[in-house]
């Protein structure tokens, strides 16, 4: 009889452990314990912690992309409303975790990039890919006359995601939604102010 594979359980546990303890605090031993997996299973499936974290990150990003598509590709509402919906959807997810969990992409950007060039390069690629649908939606909003066309759509996408990630970090510190609410209120009354 073949041995059971713990791969999926380890990946799922790794995300939970990293959200709780961070990249540095997430030991292979803790991840295996959370997965109910033998210690050797980790090395058999992933080889290194970096390779493992990249897989967790890729799975997290694939799931996030579904959230992005669901909000930004909904042609039933205006492009500006789609941008708002994305931020509202993420806010709902963060509320379910009682404001204690942030964004793995942001967390790893702070914690892992000084430790791992491999993960830093992967995060660079993720940010590039993450920005494209936002830039497209912003360009569509500009063409529709919903928002000011005075800025390049990609620059606005960069501003939106960078500022949003900062608001999420602040939310984690405060364990409450005030930073997210403040960001949304200000950004949609200034940069993404609806044109009359």
Beta strands, then each sheet from edge to edge (+ up, - down):
end
